[in-house]
């Protein structure tokens, strides 16, 4: 299934031209034959999405608990069939969430307040990371946002290495989906917890939770964080950076993890 399509649009001067528009389709997650949730998402990098979502939501604790992923396309949308370990499936059944997939709020559909805040451990042993690498990464990312550059409708997430190089760029109409796809790609590459994460959106509470769930100690966003995200990042020993643009940023928590600071 294509991630974008060509549609006819009318311009103010009365001319009609073809425009590239992002696709948005329902993507259903099914674990061991049981339906779990449906998310609206871009139909690309779906294996990464399946693994990243499963890890960042705590459905599985590690990659090895996912035995297989099958993708089924139909007229109504796409179903991701995941086969997971018995222990993980038992835990899932105990804390069933009826998530209503959204492109905005990642907590929509939680059935109780206790499902909002997960019990996550501190991110320990965060390696010092060069502030300049964050600046280099955010300057390089736009040229690699293929879908954003053609549709104008995509968020992106990626990993920044200590030398400022970026990798595992994933895009989606949903900011949470983009991060899940990148987290899944990193887990498949055995790069879990290495480097910093960059997102082209605001940093919300759940984005910090997803970052912590996979052991990353640095989350940088091109936009603002929420107060809840800042409090959670501070609690979990995560460096949270906002307004990362060009050669400037605002560091909200744990600046001690960044090298090259003038204090």
C-alpha angles and dihedrals in degrees: 000000000000122000093215140025140196117249132177115248133182120231124214090254090061098255122129122222139167116261128193110237129187118246119234118192137168111259115195123204116212122183119198090338095311120114113237112169145335121228129189105233148149109271096237134101090012097164089055089048092051094050096039094049092047092052099040093048091049094242087129125021097211141011092255090067089068107080099178146350124208124185119212121188122202137162091264095051142281130311122204108206109200124187109204136178118280094243092053091047091051090053090048093054090051094057103031113177121197097213118190103208115237136172089224122030114047094194097056110128100027106148098214142011091253089065093058099066113048124201101249125169124237115274099246131201098017105190117230109265128200114248088211089061089061090052092049092048096051091049092052099045101075094065090054095051094098098169094042091051092054101036107022090217105095139102119206139203130188146159122259118206125211091262092056095255117136131216143168094042110184128180134201141156087246120064092213090050092051091053092047091051092052092046090051092049091050092049091051088051092049091241095124112154095003119124130350131303121232125195129185094219141057117299109244132185093264093048087060090048091053090048092051094045090065095041101251115152101196128055119177125187131189089219136042129299124227121244090247090054091051093050092048094046090051091050094048097045093248122147105230117197124186136185090027102177129147105319101339138077145150118245111208103176141020100000086173089084093063124083122213096041121148104220 
